Amino acid sequence: MRRLWALILPVIIYVIAGGIASVWAQEDKNVPLNEKEKKLTLVEASVCEKMKGSTPRDRAIVFSSSLEKVYCFTSFDPVPREMVIYHEWYRRDRLKSKVRLTLKPPRWATFSSMHIRKSDQGPWRINITDPTGQVLRIVRFSVTE
């Protein structure tokens, strides 16, 4: 009897595992194509003077060096899964700061900030990147007197 079970048990396991695999495959086939292809989508990216809650205020492309901070606001919809993005702050093509930000589904808005001083006058850019380093968008602004 033990020999019979030794021969039959692997067959039963194989059949059950195959059945489960085919059910998973069928479930995957039933997912609409647009659901499978959801990608992280950057809806908005802007630079502003201040944030009120999670809303950017006084958006601009030129800022006075008398401000204490400048903010970079980004909004994503959809966010397919929890993931990380980066705001890379550059002044005259030199990296000044790289801020790691976590996004959560189904949509998410976030921001980072940079302290600015009188000596920070000139052109700036913020590269918004995904975890692989792919640039999703570049936002440019200037700091003046």
PyMOL commands that set and color helices and strands:
alter all, ss='L'
color gray80, all
select helices_A, chain A and resi 2-30+33-36+118-120
alter helices_A, ss='H'
color red, helices_A
select strands_A, chain A and resi 42-52+55-59+62-64+69-76+83-91+94-103+108-115+122-129+135-144
alter strands_A, ss='S'
color yellow, strands_A
deselect
rebuild
show_as cartoon
